[in-house]
Every structure is written in structure tokens, then in C-alpha cells.
Amino acid sequence: MSIALASNFAALLANREVRELWNTLDKDGDGKVSSKEWGSKVYQNQDVMKKYFGGSTLSELGHAFNRIDSNKSDNLTWDEFSSEAKSYAAAVKLSDAMKTDEGYADLKALWDTLDKDGDSKVSGKEWGSSVYKNQDVMKKYFGGASLKDLGLAFNRIDIDNNDSLTWAEFCAEVKSYGTLLGLKEAMETDEGSAELKQLYETLDKDGDGKVSSKEWGSAVYKNQDIMKKYFGGRTLEEIGRAFNRIDADNSDSLTWDEFVRDTSA
């Protein structure tokens, strides 16, 4: 079997597995999965749910529902569900690719192709207009079963929503995926969990059980080594911005439970 055929076959199996999981979760067959339906099925389906949504414990898998329910409707549509599964798979693939010379070169070549006007930025328009021609390599690194899926991947990477991506932003976002996966692994060890807990307590200066963006920012310089270790970033500014990535509900504060959930997903 060729590499291309093997890749396509693996994608088909993944799509089927995700669809079967959806059908299992949608107990009443109304085309939506409620938080109650999700929660009642976590134990029984924990292995496949971990595979496609991350999380090392049943509690984390339960909380994953809130991350996927982007419009906070307490229901998931198939589009929301499948998009999150593809995003997680893409995160793993991109993280692994950036660790190899071949993967890095492939992604840089793709980037240069997408930057049509040579201004060192890729706009949403440039991305969209290049999807059809570059669909094979884009599917390889960004996942997605259709041209529409590939087009929507731009929005997932453009976290500041300014409709343009620099190469540095692109690399930082890819690395952040790898960082999140590394945090998940760290939380599964006694040493990593203890070190992160100690860091959290250091950041929570006023001891109110939450870390605000102000507390996070004021602690970056003094704690830059350990924060780089677990949150990535080459500069103090990048470490500072990591707060926004973790603060999924935009409340401007992180509890320990949120910290654990959002960094191990």
C-alpha cells in the first residue's frame, strides 16, 4: 500500500470512528449531544474520547464538553464535535512535524507558497485561494476531509483574529500545540504535577485560589525558565500571551481546575 493510500485509509478509519462515537453519545437520536448525554458516556467510551479530545482522567474528559461547546448552548452539533476531533488530530500531527527537518521544510515551503504577495504574511484570502492547489500537503499537516475544512483551519490558527499570519505566529501556534500535549504528559507524572502545582501557587500571589492575568504577567520574568518549560515561548512577551491561550472562557482568571483542564486537553 502506498504512503498516500495508507494515509487516506487511516483518515477514513478515523472519520468512521468519530462518527460511531457520535452515534453512541447521541442517545436520543435528536442530532445533538447534550452535556448530560456526554457525561453519562465518558466512562464507557473513555479510550476513544481520549484519543480524539485529549485528557488523562474521566474528569478532564467530562470537562472537554465545555471546550467544544463554543456557543455555550449546552448541546453539541455534529459540526462542532467533528471539528474539535479534527483540530486535536491536527495538533498532534503539526507538533510531530515541526520536530523533524523534513516536516519543518515542508511547512516552510507551504508557507512561502501561501504568501503570494511576498509581504511575509498570509491573509485569509491568500490561504483560501490556495486551498485547492495545495490540498494534499495542507491535509497532511492540518487535517480535514474537505476543502471547506482546510479553509476553516485558518481561523483556528489565527488566534488574534487579525486575518493574517506571520511565519513567527504560525510557528508559535504550532509549538503551542506541542506544548499543550507536553503539559498533558507532565500532568500524568508525580514530578510534573507537583512542579506545575508549585508554579500555580507561586503565581497566585494573593492566595484567592485564582491566577489573574495581572498576576501571571507580573511573574513572567522571575519564573521564565519554568514557564518556558511548560508553556513554551522564546520571549517574555510570548510567555505572557500564553495566559490568553489557557483562559478559554475569557474570564481573565484561572482556577487550578481550569489550569489542569485547559493545559492537559
Secondary structure, DSSP 4 states (H G I P E B T S, - for coil): --HHHHHHHHHHHHHHHHHHHHHHH-TT-SS-EEHHHHHHHTTTTHHHHHHHH--SSHHHHHHHHHHH-TT--SEE-HHHHHHHHHHHHHHHHHHHHTTSHHHHHHHHHHHHHH-TT-SSEEEHHHHHHHTTTTHHHHHHHH--SSHHHHHHHHHHH-TT-SSEEEHHHHHHHHHHHHHHHHHHHHHTSHHHHHHHHHHHHHH-TT-SSEEEHHHHHHHTTTTHHHHHHHH--SSHHHHHHHHHHH-TT--SEEEHHHHHHHHH-
